[in-house]
Amino acid sequence: MQEENGEEEKTKACIYLYAINKLYLLTKDMIEKQGSMELFQNIEMPTAEVLAEMQYTGIWIDKEELIEYGRKIKLEIEEKTNKIYNLCGQEFNINSTKQLGKVLFEDLKLPVQKKKKSGYSTDVEVLEKLIDEHPVIREILDYRQLVKLNSTYVEGMLPYINPKTNRIHSYFHQTVTATGRISSAEPNLQNIPTRFELGKLLRKVFKPEKGRIFIDADYSQIELRVFAHIANDENMIKAFKDGIDIHRDVASKVFNKKLEEVTSEERTKAKAVNFGIVYGISDFGLGEQLHMPRKEAKEYIEEYLKKYSGIKEFMEKIDEEAKENGFVNTIFGRRRNIPELKSQNFMVRQFGSRAALNMPIQGTAADIMKIAMIEVNKKIEEKRLKTKIVLQVHDELLLEVPEEEKNEAIDILKSSMENATKLSVPLIAEVTSAEDWYGCK
């Protein structure tokens, strides 16, 4: 009987080996055919080693401070709840879409934006359109942010604190996003809110161990710099080379003003156009974002594309190539298939066009960050430093550094990021250091 089991195990092992070899040969052939072998060998596999080390190291967290932060959030939620009740003149379940819809659209008689079979829609998009209609809307939006902060980032993170290391060892993935960006899970440390102060304050609980500091580097406008390079737009390249504020430069060209005459409001509008173009924003989308008529938003986009003709040519070219080939690539050979462009559904095709435009930009930026991470890790090992990479958040890299290695670590981080690859515009990494993650910004 034992002999039979032994033979069965041998047979299974042989089948597994045969299958693995077949998969290896098939996968290798596919990678070579699409020209991604260099990307796989020189970027993806070395990145896997860096991420494994990051996951093993983890990031130290002040558990007591996190609990105290949670207490403050709960008090804020209680205050917001009472304020909402007072403004609505009644108590109800704010978390119930049905009850909230009735209060807003039947009792307060606010204009209905969207109605489904199940009742009134009260999603963020709907509420944001109603902000000027009643003061309770702002309070409801704030309340929702507070509830998410507490459930996702306080109660949600506490179980992940390792009792032995007092660190959170998040999982980092290379194959989840379509653009090649690294993602984080269990818990997601890349999605901590930073758009409002209370959300930012959560970063205070992430600290280096005693005798160490955090050093943080953030790429300055990397996606716009990659965009300028790929589109080969003369005006945008010149602005980056000359160190001019790109949003102010765009505003000066779109509004036909001197740089020094551009107002902060005009710069904000130019910034929305800049980033909107990268993500394939429509005139309707831009109008919604800037609270302006669609016609005016359309004029902004048209004027932008007149002044930045390289961008316009690139957008047209990439769309045609994606339709013809069925895919787009980053400059390092990362491919994204876009079958949506052949869909019969107009909305699906529109999504495909936006993905075709965004992938070479965001994907290339992600590849550059991976190259920088590999280089940082390599230099740390060569110099036998105790410095560790503890977190990567899109364009940002966070290091935990012994105080005596501070200057050396700053040099390594800045030079590795700024020299990760050569583009037609300079790559700029802004470096800060602090005693907690919050202080790095």
C-alpha positions as CSV (number, residue, x, y, z in Angstrom):
1,M,0.0,0.0,0.0
2,Q,2.8,2.4,0.9
3,E,4.6,1.5,-2.4
4,E,1.4,2.3,-4.4
5,N,1.1,5.7,-2.6
6,G,4.7,6.5,-3.4
7,E,4.3,5.7,-7.1
8,E,1.1,7.9,-7.1
9,E,3.0,10.8,-5.6
10,K,5.8,10.4,-8.2
11,T,3.3,10.4,-11.0
12,K,1.7,13.6,-9.7
13,A,5.1,15.3,-9.3
14,C,6.0,14.4,-12.9
15,I,2.6,15.8,-14.2
16,Y,3.2,19.0,-12.2
17,L,6.7,19.4,-13.6
18,Y,5.5,18.7,-17.2
19,A,2.7,21.2,-16.8
20,I,4.9,23.9,-15.3
21,N,7.5,23.5,-18.0
22,K,4.8,23.8,-20.7
23,L,3.4,26.9,-19.0
24,Y,6.9,28.3,-18.8
25,L,7.6,27.8,-22.5
26,L,4.2,29.1,-23.5
27,T,4.4,32.2,-21.3
28,K,8.0,32.9,-22.4
29,D,6.9,32.7,-26.0
30,M,4.0,35.1,-25.4
31,I,6.2,37.6,-23.6
32,E,8.8,37.6,-26.3
33,K,6.2,38.0,-29.1
34,Q,4.8,41.1,-27.6
35,G,8.3,42.5,-26.9
36,S,8.0,42.6,-23.1
37,M,10.9,40.3,-22.1
38,E,13.2,43.2,-21.2
39,L,10.4,44.7,-19.0
40,F,9.8,41.3,-17.4
41,Q,13.5,40.6,-16.6
42,N,14.8,44.1,-15.8
43,I,11.8,45.7,-14.1
44,E,9.1,43.2,-13.0
45,M,11.2,40.5,-11.5
46,P,13.6,42.8,-9.6
47,T,10.6,44.8,-8.4
48,A,9.1,41.6,-6.9
49,E,12.2,41.2,-4.7
50,V,11.9,44.9,-3.5
51,L,8.2,44.4,-2.7
52,A,8.9,41.2,-0.8
53,E,11.4,43.0,1.3
54,M,9.0,45.9,1.9
55,Q,6.3,43.5,2.9
56,Y,8.6,41.7,5.3
57,T,9.9,45.0,6.8
58,G,6.4,46.5,7.2
59,I,5.7,50.0,8.6
60,W,5.7,50.8,12.3
61,I,2.4,52.2,13.7
62,D,1.5,53.8,17.0
63,K,-1.4,51.7,18.1
64,E,-2.4,53.8,21.0
65,E,-2.4,56.9,18.9
66,L,-4.5,55.2,16.3
67,I,-7.1,54.3,18.9
68,E,-7.1,57.9,20.2
69,Y,-7.5,59.1,16.6
70,G,-10.5,56.8,16.4
71,R,-12.0,58.3,19.5
72,K,-11.8,61.8,18.0
73,I,-13.4,60.6,14.8
74,K,-16.3,59.1,16.7
75,L,-16.9,62.4,18.6
76,E,-16.8,64.2,15.2
77,I,-19.3,61.7,13.8
78,E,-21.6,62.3,16.8
79,E,-21.4,66.1,16.4
80,K,-22.1,65.8,12.6
81,T,-25.1,63.5,13.3
82,N,-26.7,66.1,15.6
83,K,-26.0,68.9,13.2
84,I,-27.6,67.0,10.4
85,Y,-30.7,66.2,12.6
86,N,-31.0,69.9,13.5
87,L,-30.7,71.1,9.9
88,C,-33.3,68.5,8.7
89,G,-35.6,69.0,11.7
90,Q,-35.8,65.3,12.4
91,E,-33.9,62.2,13.4
92,F,-33.4,59.4,10.8
93,N,-30.8,56.8,9.7
94,I,-28.2,58.9,7.8
95,N,-26.7,55.6,6.4
96,S,-30.0,54.5,4.9
97,T,-30.3,55.7,1.3
98,K,-34.0,55.3,1.4
99,Q,-34.5,57.4,4.6
100,L,-32.0,60.0,3.5
101,G,-33.6,60.3,0.0
102,K,-37.0,60.8,1.6
103,V,-35.7,63.6,3.9
104,L,-33.8,65.4,1.2
105,F,-36.2,65.2,-1.7
106,E,-39.6,64.9,-0.1
107,D,-39.3,66.7,3.3
108,L,-36.7,69.4,2.3
109,K,-38.0,69.4,-1.3
110,L,-34.5,69.6,-2.9
111,P,-34.4,69.1,-6.7
112,V,-34.2,65.4,-7.6
113,Q,-31.1,64.6,-9.6
114,K,-31.4,60.9,-10.1
115,K,-34.1,58.3,-9.3
116,K,-33.8,54.6,-9.5
117,K,-36.4,51.8,-9.1
118,S,-35.3,51.4,-5.5
119,G,-35.8,55.1,-4.8
120,Y,-33.8,58.4,-4.8
121,S,-30.1,58.3,-5.5
122,T,-28.0,59.9,-2.8
123,D,-24.5,59.1,-4.1
124,V,-21.6,61.5,-3.9
125,E,-22.1,62.8,-7.5
126,V,-25.7,63.6,-6.7
127,L,-24.9,65.3,-3.4
128,E,-22.1,67.4,-4.8
129,K,-24.6,68.9,-7.3
130,L,-26.8,69.9,-4.4
131,I,-24.1,71.6,-2.3
132,D,-25.5,75.1,-2.9
133,E,-29.1,74.1,-2.4
134,H,-28.9,73.4,1.4
135,P,-26.2,73.6,4.1
136,V,-27.0,70.0,5.2
137,I,-25.5,68.6,2.0
138,R,-21.9,69.6,3.0
139,E,-22.5,68.1,6.5
140,I,-23.7,64.8,5.0
141,L,-20.6,64.6,2.8
142,D,-18.3,65.3,5.8
143,Y,-20.2,62.7,7.8
144,R,-19.6,60.1,5.2
145,Q,-15.9,60.8,5.1
146,L,-15.7,60.5,8.9
147,V,-17.6,57.2,8.9
148,K,-15.3,55.8,6.2
149,L,-12.2,57.0,8.1
150,N,-13.3,55.2,11.2
151,S,-14.5,51.9,9.6
152,T,-11.7,51.6,7.0
153,Y,-8.7,53.2,8.6
154,V,-9.2,52.8,12.3
155,E,-11.3,49.7,13.0
156,G,-10.1,48.4,9.6
157,M,-6.4,48.7,10.3
158,L,-6.2,47.7,14.0
159,P,-6.5,43.9,13.2
160,Y,-3.5,44.2,10.8
161,I,-1.0,45.4,13.4
162,N,1.4,42.5,14.0
163,P,1.6,42.0,17.8
164,K,5.3,40.9,17.6
165,T,6.6,43.7,15.3
166,N,4.0,46.4,16.0
167,R,4.1,46.9,12.3
168,I,1.6,46.6,9.5
169,H,2.8,44.2,6.8
170,S,0.7,45.2,3.8
171,Y,0.6,43.1,0.7
172,F,2.0,44.8,-2.5
173,H,0.8,43.5,-5.8
174,Q,2.2,44.0,-9.3
175,T,-0.5,42.4,-11.4
176,V,-3.7,44.0,-10.1
177,T,-3.9,47.3,-12.0
178,A,-4.2,47.5,-15.8
179,T,-1.5,50.2,-16.0
180,G,1.2,48.4,-14.1
181,R,0.9,50.6,-10.9
182,I,1.8,48.8,-7.7
183,S,-1.3,48.3,-5.5
184,S,-1.5,47.6,-1.7
185,A,-4.0,45.4,0.2
186,E,-4.7,44.0,3.6
187,P,-4.8,46.8,4.4
188,N,-4.6,49.3,1.5
189,L,-2.0,51.9,2.6
190,Q,-2.1,53.7,-0.7
191,N,-5.6,55.0,-0.3
192,I,-5.4,57.0,3.0
193,P,-7.3,60.2,2.4
194,T,-5.2,63.3,1.9
195,R,-7.7,65.8,0.5
196,F,-8.9,67.0,3.9
197,E,-6.9,67.7,7.0
198,L,-8.5,65.1,9.3
199,G,-7.7,62.4,6.8
200,K,-4.1,63.6,6.5
201,L,-3.8,63.5,10.3
202,L,-4.1,59.7,10.1
203,R,-0.5,59.7,8.7
204,K,0.7,60.8,12.1
205,V,0.2,57.3,13.5
206,F,2.8,55.9,11.0
207,K,6.2,56.4,12.6
208,P,9.8,55.1,12.3
209,E,11.2,53.1,15.2
210,K,13.2,54.9,17.9
211,G,16.5,56.3,16.6
212,R,15.2,56.4,13.0
213,I,13.5,59.0,10.8
214,F,11.3,58.9,7.7
215,I,12.6,60.2,4.4
216,D,10.0,60.7,1.8
217,A,10.4,61.6,-1.9
218,D,7.6,62.5,-4.3
219,Y,8.0,62.8,-8.1
220,S,6.9,66.3,-9.1
221,Q,4.2,66.1,-11.8
222,I,5.6,62.9,-13.3
223,E,2.6,62.1,-15.4
224,L,2.6,65.5,-17.1
225,R,6.4,65.2,-17.6
226,V,5.9,61.8,-19.2
227,F,3.0,63.2,-21.3
228,A,5.3,66.0,-22.5
229,H,8.0,63.5,-23.5
230,I,5.7,61.0,-25.2
231,A,3.7,63.7,-27.1
232,N,6.9,65.5,-27.9
233,D,5.1,68.9,-27.4
234,E,7.5,71.8,-27.8
235,N,5.7,74.2,-25.5
236,M,5.3,71.7,-22.6
237,I,8.9,70.5,-22.9
238,K,10.2,74.0,-22.9
239,A,8.2,74.9,-19.8
240,F,9.5,71.9,-17.9
241,K,13.1,72.5,-19.0
242,D,12.9,76.1,-18.0
243,G,11.5,75.2,-14.6
244,I,8.3,77.1,-15.2
245,D,5.1,76.2,-13.2
246,I,3.3,74.1,-15.9
247,H,-0.2,75.1,-14.8
248,R,0.7,78.8,-14.8
249,D,2.3,78.4,-18.2
250,V,-0.8,76.7,-19.6
251,A,-3.0,79.4,-18.1
252,S,-0.9,82.1,-19.7
253,K,-1.2,80.5,-23.1
254,V,-4.9,79.6,-22.9
255,F,-5.9,83.0,-21.5
256,N,-3.4,84.9,-23.6
257,K,-1.8,86.5,-20.6
258,K,1.8,87.1,-19.3
259,L,2.9,84.6,-16.7
260,E,2.9,87.1,-13.9
261,E,-0.7,88.3,-14.8
262,V,-2.2,84.8,-14.3
263,T,-4.6,84.7,-11.4
264,S,-4.9,81.8,-8.9
265,E,-8.4,81.0,-10.3
266,E,-7.0,80.8,-13.9
267,R,-4.2,78.6,-12.7
268,T,-6.7,76.3,-11.0
269,K,-8.7,76.0,-14.2
270,A,-5.5,75.3,-16.2
271,K,-4.5,72.6,-13.7
272,A,-7.9,70.9,-14.2
273,V,-7.4,71.0,-18.0
274,N,-3.9,69.6,-17.7
275,F,-4.8,66.6,-15.6
276,G,-8.2,66.3,-17.3
277,I,-6.5,65.9,-20.7
278,V,-4.3,63.1,-19.3
279,Y,-7.4,61.2,-18.2
280,G,-9.4,61.9,-21.4
281,I,-11.8,64.3,-19.7
282,S,-14.8,65.6,-21.8
283,D,-16.1,69.2,-22.0
284,F,-19.0,68.0,-19.9
285,G,-16.7,66.5,-17.3
286,L,-14.5,69.6,-17.1
287,G,-17.6,71.8,-16.8
288,E,-18.9,69.7,-13.9
289,Q,-15.5,69.8,-12.2
290,L,-15.1,73.6,-12.5
291,H,-18.8,74.4,-12.1
292,M,-19.0,76.2,-15.4
293,P,-21.1,75.9,-18.6
294,R,-20.2,73.1,-20.9
295,K,-19.7,75.5,-23.8
296,E,-17.0,77.4,-21.8
297,A,-15.3,74.2,-20.8
298,K,-15.2,73.1,-24.5
299,E,-13.6,76.5,-25.4
300,Y,-10.9,75.9,-22.8
301,I,-10.1,72.4,-24.1
302,E,-10.0,73.7,-27.7
303,E,-7.8,76.6,-26.9
304,Y,-5.5,74.2,-24.9
305,L,-5.2,71.9,-27.9
306,K,-4.4,74.8,-30.2
307,K,-1.6,76.0,-28.1
308,Y,-0.3,72.5,-27.4
309,S,-0.5,71.0,-30.8
310,G,1.8,68.1,-30.0
311,I,-0.7,67.0,-27.4
312,K,-3.5,67.1,-29.9
313,E,-1.5,65.1,-32.5
314,F,-0.5,62.5,-29.9
315,M,-4.1,62.1,-28.8
316,E,-5.3,61.5,-32.3
317,K,-2.4,59.2,-33.2
318,I,-2.7,57.0,-30.1
319,D,-6.4,56.5,-30.6
320,E,-5.9,55.4,-34.2
321,E,-3.1,53.1,-33.3
322,A,-5.1,51.5,-30.4
323,K,-8.0,50.9,-32.8
324,E,-5.8,49.4,-35.4
325,N,-3.6,47.2,-33.1
326,G,-6.0,46.5,-30.2
327,F,-3.5,47.6,-27.6
328,V,-1.1,50.4,-26.4
329,N,2.3,50.2,-24.9
330,T,4.4,52.2,-22.4
331,I,7.8,53.3,-23.5
332,F,9.3,50.3,-21.6
333,G,7.1,47.8,-23.5
334,R,4.3,47.2,-21.0
335,R,1.2,46.4,-23.0
336,R,-2.5,46.9,-22.3
337,N,-5.1,45.3,-24.6
338,I,-8.1,47.5,-25.3
339,P,-10.9,45.4,-26.7
340,E,-13.4,48.1,-25.6
341,L,-12.6,50.1,-28.7
342,K,-14.4,47.5,-30.9
343,S,-17.5,47.5,-28.7
344,Q,-20.9,48.3,-30.2
345,N,-21.7,50.4,-27.0
346,F,-20.7,54.0,-27.3
347,M,-19.9,54.4,-23.6
348,V,-17.7,51.4,-23.6
349,R,-15.8,52.7,-26.7
350,Q,-15.4,56.1,-24.9
351,F,-13.8,54.3,-22.0
352,G,-11.5,52.5,-24.4
353,S,-10.4,55.8,-25.9
354,R,-9.6,57.2,-22.4
355,A,-7.7,54.1,-21.5
356,A,-5.7,54.2,-24.7
357,L,-4.6,57.8,-23.9
358,N,-3.9,57.2,-20.2
359,M,-2.1,53.9,-20.3
360,P,1.1,55.0,-22.0
361,I,1.3,58.0,-19.6
362,Q,0.4,56.4,-16.2
363,G,2.0,53.1,-17.2
364,T,5.3,54.7,-18.1
365,A,5.2,56.7,-14.8
366,A,4.6,53.4,-12.9
367,D,7.5,51.8,-14.8
368,I,9.8,54.7,-13.9
369,M,8.9,54.4,-10.2
370,K,9.7,50.7,-10.3
371,I,13.1,51.3,-11.8
372,A,13.8,53.9,-9.1
373,M,12.8,51.5,-6.4
374,I,15.1,48.8,-7.8
375,E,18.0,51.3,-7.9
376,V,17.4,52.6,-4.4
377,N,17.3,49.0,-3.0
378,K,20.4,48.1,-5.0
379,K,22.4,51.1,-3.6
380,I,21.2,50.4,0.0
381,E,22.5,46.8,-0.3
382,E,25.8,47.8,-2.0
383,K,26.6,50.3,0.8
384,R,25.3,47.8,3.5
385,L,23.0,50.4,5.0
386,K,20.3,49.7,7.5
387,T,17.9,52.0,5.6
388,K,14.7,50.3,4.4
389,I,12.0,51.1,1.9
390,V,8.8,50.8,3.8
391,L,6.1,52.2,1.5
392,Q,5.3,53.1,-2.1
393,V,2.3,55.2,-2.9
394,H,2.1,55.8,-6.7
395,D,4.6,58.7,-7.2
396,E,5.9,58.6,-3.6
397,L,8.6,56.5,-1.9
398,L,9.0,56.3,1.9
399,L,12.2,55.2,3.6
400,E,12.8,54.3,7.3
401,V,16.4,55.5,8.0
402,P,18.8,55.4,11.0
403,E,19.6,59.0,11.9
404,E,23.3,58.5,11.1
405,E,22.4,57.4,7.5
406,K,20.1,60.4,6.8
407,N,22.3,62.4,4.4
408,E,23.5,59.3,2.5
409,A,19.9,58.0,2.2
410,I,18.6,61.4,0.9
411,D,21.3,61.4,-1.8
412,I,20.5,57.8,-2.8
413,L,16.8,58.4,-2.9
414,K,16.9,61.7,-4.9
415,S,19.5,60.6,-7.4
416,S,17.9,57.2,-8.0
417,M,14.5,58.7,-8.7
418,E,15.7,61.6,-10.8
419,N,18.0,59.4,-12.9
420,A,15.7,56.4,-13.2
421,T,15.4,57.1,-17.0
422,K,16.2,59.9,-19.4
423,L,13.3,61.8,-20.8
424,S,13.2,65.0,-22.9
425,V,12.3,66.8,-19.7
426,P,14.0,66.5,-16.3
427,L,12.5,64.2,-13.6
428,I,12.3,66.1,-10.3
429,A,12.0,64.3,-6.9
430,E,11.0,66.5,-3.9
431,V,12.6,65.1,-0.7
432,T,11.5,65.7,2.9
433,S,12.2,64.1,6.2
434,A,10.3,63.9,9.5
435,E,9.5,61.9,12.6
436,D,6.2,60.7,11.2
437,W,4.6,60.2,7.8
438,Y,2.4,63.3,8.2
439,G,5.4,65.5,8.7
440,C,6.9,64.4,5.4
441,K,4.3,66.5,3.5
